[in-house]
Amino acid sequence: MNKDFKALFTEFPDISTQEWKDKIVKDLKGRDYNTLINKTDLGLNFEPFYREENLQEIPFVDNIPGEFPFVRSTKQDNDWNIRQIIVVTDINNANKQAVKLLQTGVNSLIFCFMEDKLSSVSDLSDLLQNIDITAIEVGFNYKPNAFKIQKLYIQYIEQNNIDINKISGSFNFNPFGKVLMTGTPAENEKLPKLNEFVNTNAEKLGNFGAITIGAVMYSNAGANTIQEIAFALSQAVEYINKFTDNEPNDIEKLLKRMEFTFATSGDYFIEIAKYRAIRYLWAKIVKEFGVNNTELQKIKMNAINTNWNKTVYDAHVNMLRVTTETMSAAIGGVYSISVSPFDTTYKMPDEFSYRIAKNTQIILKEESYFDKIVDPAGGSYYIEKLTKDISEKAWELFLELEKSGGFYSNIKNNTIQNMIEESANAKDIKIAQGKITLLGTNKYPNQDETASDKIKFNKPEFKSTSDIKVLQKYRGAEAFEQLRLKTEKANKIPKVFLYNTGNVVMSKARAMFASGFFACAGFEIIESELSLNINNGLAEIQKQNPDIIVVCSSDEEYADVVPQIKAKLNKNIKLVVAGYPKKLINKFNEIGVTEFIHVKSNILETLTKFQMEILK
């Protein structure tokens, strides 16, 4: 900062943090300042404001991009690979799709095989027809057998005389991932062949990636951000330890061929800080192993959108979700990004959804210039402090795992699975209560939408082959989707009549709340005109013949209106009060009015109860 610029600030007096807090408390007019502190499930509390003094404890704040410990970046620019995952069900169709994607902006491909589709090098040649693997990155996630795709790819390289120094990509060889998805102990699977797989890559494929730490599975099972980081790092360290048990002097061979894939969630700022924290922690770990080569201290980190927060209902909102998530990953400085098509929650993506997914990244690059500025979040008081807090919390959990035997030991005794399950349960409760918003599902649903032709809940539940618990992938919206689907398939749709009366402002506000509340279950919503006459209101109720009546007014007016309606109401019709008038609860309970909906209601539990009673 030059001298003249500094002089500008001498015109303004210094204001202390306490003075700012005092001003905020004054403006709150009696409301507790602590209500502004965001208390998260991560064990971190976020203040409502941060200042320069918050940077004083941060050891990496003065580092520059490309400098150890690489918090600010491992690169000198912010460019990233636009990656697309193609699930291969038909080799020729997958090839056509890949070629088209490459012609329109994609420069990194991952071919994902759920079944054994490749029987020969000829099949692989068909898959890679018209694709120059020396010009773009190509990877393989061959779930049936990683050794088979490795062998075929080596044969393909040799038959076509391709320079191995010009190819890039990776195999998704991840034995521990297989353990978590099947329950099959690692010693019965591919772990004993870890060194063989890496050495074959080193000998035949240069620096082509061998090991992929797939942290996505943690997020898709409901893990929180701290867990995702700590488990991924612990998993990587376990691979290093297993590899160097047999080849103690060859750690660099493994590090050159190891990469990570993380899931990006909708917690915008947390995700930016997450990727910065991961770079810092990985560099710290590698250095602790005695590796001083700065290139090997840099993590190769890929990002893909989490599937956990994606929905079937109002599925086009998924486009918005992946956009902000992609922004977080780009600002966070990852190596590559794969944007999930919006319709993957209920079908195989089509040409349109693939195009939208791809163009999400292209817009961020070509129109918004996200690739031009390295670590744009650097220097932000909030992001820097958040990076520090996340890294410390994740490091703390990582050390706990290491002290208790390491990653695999904590899988075998189900510690990691239980921690993820606990996190998932906590998230489910918050979704049910509306404290976590899934737009279009548990808040602001599209009342006219149906999805019975889309939702398929007959997905197989993975059974463990041992005492090791299997991670169950799921989406947070599924419970609400099943609830609404049951309504769609019922012989009758429950009708909810919103009885508006009295105070116009309160009546309208509570009617809007009630409408959104019951629409989450797919109930039909009928809203009355503002009624000033109880007899006219009852006549309209008789005409509409609803299953549920929701009285919408002010607490003061409920004292008179609710008992009148209850006294003249058909006993088969359920009476609900919008709000929670504390002073009237006992009185209402005495006359049989026991149902209240309000911001603290468990939406899922309440709607399930009504649905069961009406559709029985």
C-alpha positions, 0 to 999 in steps of 0.5 A: 500500500503506497504512502498516499493511499495509506494517508487516506485512512488517517481521516477515519478513526480506528474502531475496535472490534468491541465498538462494532459489537456494541453497535450491533447489539444496539441495533438488535434492540434487545435481541441476543448477539449470540443469535447472529453466531452460526453454530454448525454441525462441523463443531465450528461457530461462525461470527457475523463479522470478521476483521483484519485481526482475525488473520494474525493467528493464521500461519499461511496468510502471507504465502503466495500461490504455488508456494508451500503449503499451497493453501492459495494454489498449486498452480500459477493460474486458476485454469482447470480441466472440464471433466465429464463422466460417461457411464458406459452401457454401450461402447459405440454410444459412449464413443459418440457421446465422448467425441461430441463432448470433446468437440464442444469444450470438454478436455477430460473424460472418465469412462465409468463401467458398472459392468464388464463390457470390455472383452478385448483391446478391440473393444477398447479401440472402439471406445477410444475411436477418434479420441487423441489420448495424447491431447486430452485426459482420459481416465477409467473407473472399471468397477468390475476389475481395475487390473483388467482395464489396466492390462487392456490399456497397456496393450492399446498403448503398445499396439498404437505406439503411443508415447507414454510420456504424453498420456494423462489420466487415471484408473480408479483403483481404490481397494478401501473404497471397495471395502466400504461399498461391499463389506469385503475385507481388503485382504480378500480383495486387491490390497495385497496387489497394491504395489503390483498395480502401481509398479505396473503403471510406473513401468508401462504407463509413465505417470498415469494415475493409479490410485484414486481416493474417492471421498465422494462416497463419504459425502453421498452417504451423509458425511459432513465436510470435516469427516470427508477431509479427514477420512480421505487423508487417512485413507491416503496415508493408509495406502502410503503405509501399505505401499512402503511396507514392501517398498520403503524407499519408493514413496515418490513412485506412489505419490506421483500416481495418486489423486483425490476426488472430493464432492462439492456441496451447497455450503458455498463458503465452506466448500471454498475453504475446504479445498484450500484446507485440503491442499494445506493438510496434504502438503503437511502430511507429505512433508512429514513423510520426508518428501521435500520435492515440492511437486509431490507435496502438491495434491491433485484434487478433482471435484464432482457435485455431491449427489446428496442434496439433489432432488427428483421433484423440481429437478431443474433446481439441480442446475442451480445447485451445481452452478454454485457448487462449481463456483466453489470448486473453481474458486477453491482451485481444484485440478478438474471439475465434473458437473453432474447432469441435473437429471441423474437423480431419476434417469440416465442423462440425455444430450440436453442435460449433458450439454447444460452440465458442460456449459455450466463450466464453460460459462464460468470460464469463458464469460465469467473468467473464473479461470483468470484469477488465482485464489480470488478468496485469498485475503478474505478475513472470513475465508482465511479464518474458515480455512484455518478452522476447517483444517484444524478440525479435520486435522484433529479428527485425522489424528484421532483415526491415526492414534486408533490404528489408522484408516483400515482399522477404523473401517473394520471396527465400523468407527468411520461408518458409524460416524457417517451414519450419525452425521447423516441422521443429524442431517435427516432431522434438520431436513425433516424440520426444515432447518436444511432447505431442499428447494422444491422438496421440503420448502416452496414445492411446485404444487402442480408437479408430479413425478411418479413416472420418475421416482424409482425407490426399488434401488438395491440396498448393498449387503455386507459380506462380513461384519464390516458395515457398508456405506449406504448412498442416499439423497437427503430428499428421498424421505419427502419424495416417498411421502409425496409419491405415496400421495400421487399414487393414492386413490384420493388426494387429501384436500387442505382448506385454508380458512383465512379470517381476521387480520389481513397481514397475519392471515395471508402470511400464515396461509402462505406458510400453510400452503407450502407446508402441506404442498410438500406432501402433494396435498391439494391446497384450496385457499378461501377469500378473507372471511369476516363471517363465521357462517359464510366460512362454514358454508364454504367449508361444506362446499369444498368438503376438505380433509383438513382445515387450517385456520389462518389468522392472528393469535388474538383472533384465534381465541374467538374463531377456533372454538366456533369452527370446532363446535360446528365442524364435522368430526371427520375433518381435521382442524389445524391452527397455523402458528403456535399461540402459547396462551391458548394451547391448553384451552384449545386442547380441552376442546379437542384442537391439538394440531398446530403447524409452525416454523418449529414443526417437524414437517416430515413427521407431521405430514406423514401422520396426516397422510396415514390418517387420511389415506388409511 
